[in-house]
Amino acid sequence: MAGSELARLLGGGPRLTVGMITADLATLGSEVGILEAAGVEMLHIDVGDGVFCPLFTVGPPIVNAVRTPILKDVHLMIDDPLTKVDAFVAAGADMITFHVESARQPHRVLQVLRDATNANDPGRGIIRGIGVNPSTPLQVIEPLLDEVDYILVLAINPGWGGQGFLASTERRLAQAREMIRASGRPILLGIDGGVTRGNIEKVAAMGADVVVAGSAVFDGRAAAENVRYMLDRVAARRPVPTT
């Protein structure tokens, strides 16, 4: 089980997870070092298979090659994840999110992840996530709430760059929050897609525990400056500690 790590992430949010696919993969170690120095807690790794989404990206060897104390947050945009999640667990994923639309038996995928051993720290489990595309009614995840640790609401269709943040996302986040509240379980809520320097403050105020940003950080110019900007805007939405 991923109880202690999940409890930590649920406290004092929102938090930023930074997508690495738009980083310079030829100097990935240096790019990840920028995130570590800035205090980023999660590295978001988009895995596209060219089937579930049109984008081909990376697989377990790249997940394994990323050597960092940052949590590896792996987002599987792939067909039939049940046959593939074991390879990502073995590669060192700390969080694995798959899409409810891509899984023939999503409950079984969650059960496999529940029983998996975290390769980075055998003392903790894998945080189990479900991703939901913009056109998918959120009601489809209701039967999975007893098993899931993380719900990732997409603000764009997976696999295309340059898409704008869909206006319906804020309403869908509110709906997901209500489902989590009614479940009575500790479940993280995340938002992914279309997050930019221009809208990060508004997105961070929408009530998600986790905000995914990628190209807004690795835009080919000043990643260190960009990530500090994004972290500061997200941190500004955190509750003020009481004494």
C-alpha positions as a printed NumPy array, in Angstrom:
array([[  0.   ,   0.   ,   0.   ],
       [  1.062,   3.593,  -0.662],
       [ -0.471,   5.008,   2.505],
       [  2.32 ,   7.159,   3.955],
       [  3.367,   8.736,   0.666],
       [ -0.247,   9.296,  -0.316],
       [ -0.972,  10.977,   3.019],
       [  2.015,  13.281,   2.543],
       [  0.871,  14.351,  -0.925],
       [ -2.67 ,  14.916,   0.287],
       [ -1.435,  17.341,   2.927],
       [ -0.651,  20.95 ,   2.127],
       [ -1.363,  20.93 ,  -1.605],
       [ -1.563,  21.764,  -4.408],
       [  1.723,  20.403,  -5.728],
       [  3.422,  20.608,  -9.107],
       [  4.472,  17.575, -11.149],
       [  6.659,  18.462, -14.126],
       [  6.354,  16.655, -17.455],
       [  9.681,  15.556, -18.943],
       [  8.668,  14.729, -22.519],
       [  9.314,  18.303, -23.682],
       [ 12.705,  18.361, -21.93 ],
       [ 15.937,  17.851, -23.851],
       [ 16.198,  14.073, -23.605],
       [ 19.813,  14.198, -24.777],
       [ 20.682,  15.975, -21.517],
       [ 17.95 ,  14.454, -19.377],
       [ 20.135,  14.115, -16.304],
       [ 20.891,  17.827, -16.327],
       [ 17.242,  18.702, -16.955],
       [ 16.125,  16.569, -14.01 ],
       [ 18.864,  18.194, -11.925],
       [ 17.228,  21.574, -12.561],
       [ 13.978,  20.227, -11.134],
       [ 15.722,  18.725,  -8.108],
       [ 17.487,  22.023,  -7.349],
       [ 14.182,  23.891,  -7.561],
       [ 12.477,  21.543,  -5.1  ],
       [ 10.119,  19.766,  -7.504],
       [  8.578,  16.718,  -5.806],
       [  7.233,  14.771,  -8.779],
       [  8.442,  14.055, -12.311],
       [  5.591,  13.356, -14.737],
       [  6.526,  10.868, -17.461],
       [  4.027,  10.629, -20.326],
       [  4.033,   7.218, -22.007],
       [  2.297,   7.246, -25.397],
       [  2.044,   4.118, -27.545],
       [  0.73 ,   5.528, -30.825],
       [ -2.409,   3.409, -30.368],
       [ -4.447,   4.802, -27.492],
       [ -3.085,   8.232, -28.375],
       [ -1.211,   9.277, -31.55 ],
       [  1.949,  10.175, -29.678],
       [  4.911,   7.797, -29.366],
       [  7.085,   8.73 , -26.404],
       [  9.1  ,   6.541, -24.027],
       [  8.909,   3.192, -22.269],
       [ 10.229,   1.404, -19.18 ],
       [ 13.943,   1.792, -20.127],
       [ 13.686,   5.589, -19.921],
       [ 11.721,   5.413, -16.656],
       [ 14.48 ,   3.204, -15.276],
       [ 17.22 ,   5.505, -16.6  ],
       [ 15.892,   8.503, -14.663],
       [ 17.935,   8.437, -11.452],
       [ 16.389,  10.879,  -9.014],
       [ 14.899,  11.085,  -5.518],
       [ 11.918,  12.86 ,  -7.094],
       [  8.812,  10.674,  -7.26 ],
       [  8.427,   9.19 , -10.73 ],
       [  4.848,   9.891, -11.76 ],
       [  4.195,   7.695, -14.823],
       [  1.162,   8.515, -16.983],
       [  0.275,   5.579, -19.234],
       [ -1.547,   6.715, -22.373],
       [ -1.452,   3.191, -23.754],
       [ -3.776,   0.438, -24.867],
       [ -4.38 ,  -2.572, -22.577],
       [ -2.288,  -1.455, -19.562],
       [ -2.94 ,  -4.707, -17.663],
       [ -0.254,  -6.494, -19.693],
       [  2.275,  -3.681, -19.311],
       [  2.15 ,  -2.179, -15.814],
       [  4.558,  -4.722, -14.32 ],
       [  7.363,  -3.425, -16.55 ],
       [  6.846,   0.132, -15.311],
       [  6.761,  -0.992, -11.686],
       [ 10.064,  -2.824, -12.219],
       [ 11.484,   0.321, -13.878],
       [ 10.936,   2.33 , -10.695],
       [  7.605,   4.105, -11.097],
       [  6.273,   5.49 ,  -7.803],
       [  2.916,   6.558,  -9.241],
       [  1.21 ,   4.881, -12.202],
       [ -1.842,   6.397, -13.852],
       [ -3.645,   4.584, -16.67 ],
       [ -6.731,   5.625, -18.6  ],
       [-10.089,   4.133, -17.807],
       [-10.892,   4.343, -21.54 ],
       [ -7.91 ,   2.14 , -22.447],
       [ -8.383,  -0.695, -19.945],
       [-10.65 ,  -3.62 , -20.609],
       [-10.516,  -4.554, -16.922],
       [ -9.522,  -1.427, -14.973],
       [-10.301,  -3.016, -11.611],
       [ -7.762,  -5.758, -12.269],
       [ -5.11 ,  -3.186, -13.199],
       [ -5.673,  -1.437,  -9.873],
       [ -5.442,  -4.736,  -8.006],
       [ -2.138,  -5.611,  -9.705],
       [ -0.747,  -2.218,  -8.712],
       [ -2.07 ,  -2.612,  -5.164],
       [ -0.059,  -5.785,  -4.733],
       [  3.092,  -4.484,  -6.48 ],
       [  6.35 ,  -3.733,  -4.671],
       [  7.868,  -0.312,  -5.183],
       [ 11.317,  -0.858,  -6.727],
       [ 12.672,   2.342,  -5.158],
       [ 11.439,   1.619,  -1.643],
       [  9.949,  -1.81 ,  -0.862],
       [  8.458,  -0.298,   2.277],
       [  5.875,   1.608,   0.314],
       [  3.543,   0.731,  -2.523],
       [  2.576,   2.306,  -5.813],
       [  0.161,   5.226,  -5.927],
       [ -2.558,   4.008,  -8.291],
       [ -4.128,   6.522, -10.65 ],
       [ -6.979,   6.636, -13.142],
       [ -6.906,   9.168, -15.994],
       [-10.127,  10.451, -17.552],
       [-10.342,  12.111, -20.968],
       [-12.41 ,  15.287, -21.458],
       [-15.209,  13.491, -23.323],
       [-15.577,  10.673, -20.782],
       [-18.317,  11.019, -18.145],
       [-16.765,  10.93 , -14.697],
       [-19.396,   8.453, -13.55 ],
       [-17.342,   5.656, -15.147],
       [-14.816,   5.837, -12.313],
       [-17.394,   5.459,  -9.529],
       [-17.046,   1.626,  -9.409],
       [-13.27 ,   2.057,  -8.985],
       [-13.254,   4.465,  -6.046],
       [-12.622,   1.714,  -3.492],
       [ -9.293,   0.898,  -5.17 ],
       [ -7.954,   4.111,  -6.703],
       [ -5.526,   6.537,  -5.007],
       [ -5.434,   9.271,  -7.639],
       [ -7.876,  10.674, -10.193],
       [ -6.29 ,  12.628, -13.049],
       [ -8.729,  14.851, -14.962],
       [ -7.422,  15.762, -18.399],
       [ -7.99 ,  19.295, -19.649],
       [ -7.025,  18.344, -23.223],
       [ -7.277,  15.285, -25.436],
       [ -4.161,  13.172, -24.888],
       [ -1.485,  13.106, -27.534],
       [ -1.605,  16.491, -29.257],
       [  0.56 ,  19.472, -28.389],
       [ -0.598,  23.065, -28.393],
       [ -4.154,  22.437, -27.227],
       [ -5.903,  25.028, -25.088],
       [ -7.198,  24.343, -21.585],
       [-10.835,  23.238, -21.914],
       [-13.299,  25.464, -20.063],
       [-15.347,  22.454, -18.906],
       [-12.406,  21.212, -16.817],
       [-13.16 ,  23.348, -13.771],
       [-16.684,  21.935, -13.583],
       [-15.363,  18.396, -14.   ],
       [-12.829,  18.933, -11.214],
       [-15.618,  20.052,  -8.906],
       [-17.594,  16.93 ,  -9.823],
       [-14.581,  14.708,  -9.14 ],
       [-13.988,  16.402,  -5.771],
       [-17.57 ,  15.646,  -4.783],
       [-17.161,  12.002,  -5.793],
       [-14.007,  11.766,  -3.686],
       [-15.749,  13.389,  -0.717],
       [-18.678,  10.979,  -0.978],
       [-16.329,   7.984,  -1.158],
       [-14.813,   8.825,   2.226],
       [-11.409,   7.665,   0.98 ],
       [ -8.077,   9.52 ,   0.757],
       [ -7.834,  10.1  ,  -3.012],
       [ -5.619,  12.632,  -4.758],
       [ -7.122,  14.804,  -7.495],
       [ -4.941,  15.964, -10.376],
       [ -5.273,  18.098, -13.487],
       [ -3.26 ,  17.669, -16.68 ],
       [ -3.047,  19.491, -19.985],
       [ -2.933,  23.048, -21.275],
       [ -1.276,  24.466, -18.136],
       [  0.813,  27.533, -19.007],
       [  2.534,  30.442, -17.316],
       [ -0.506,  32.491, -18.286],
       [ -3.114,  30.318, -16.567],
       [ -1.192,  28.567, -13.789],
       [ -2.624,  30.793, -11.049],
       [ -6.193,  30.143, -12.161],
       [ -5.595,  26.398, -12.566],
       [ -3.909,  26.11 ,  -9.167],
       [ -6.973,  27.737,  -7.603],
       [ -9.344,  25.079,  -8.974],
       [ -8.84 ,  22.738,  -6.024],
       [ -6.643,  19.983,  -7.437],
       [ -3.985,  18.374,  -5.259],
       [ -1.637,  17.896,  -8.228],
       [ -1.064,  20.149, -11.243],
       [  0.844,  18.796, -14.265],
       [  2.975,  21.202, -16.308],
       [  5.435,  20.292, -19.036],
       [  6.049,  22.598, -21.972],
       [  5.514,  25.608, -19.704],
       [  8.728,  24.553, -17.938],
       [ 10.766,  23.043, -20.772],
       [ 10.026,  25.608, -23.465],
       [ 13.558,  25.673, -24.833],
       [ 14.528,  28.85 , -23.04 ],
       [ 14.912,  29.085, -19.262],
       [ 13.746,  25.915, -17.495],
       [ 15.147,  26.963, -14.099],
       [ 13.316,  30.286, -14.21 ],
       [ 10.122,  28.687, -15.541],
       [  9.947,  25.986, -12.899],
       [ 10.508,  28.478, -10.082],
       [  7.708,  30.633, -11.5  ],
       [  5.319,  27.673, -11.708],
       [  6.245,  26.386,  -8.247],
       [  5.722,  29.815,  -6.7  ],
       [  2.282,  30.198,  -8.278],
       [  1.186,  26.756,  -7.129],
       [  2.586,  27.244,  -3.623],
       [  0.647,  30.51 ,  -3.314],
       [ -2.571,  28.469,  -3.324],
       [ -1.55 ,  26.34 ,  -0.33 ],
       [ -3.223,  26.853,   3.037],
       [ -1.4  ,  29.171,   5.41 ],
       [  0.011,  27.06 ,   8.291],
       [ -1.574,  27.734,  11.652],
       [  0.533,  28.131,  14.78 ]])
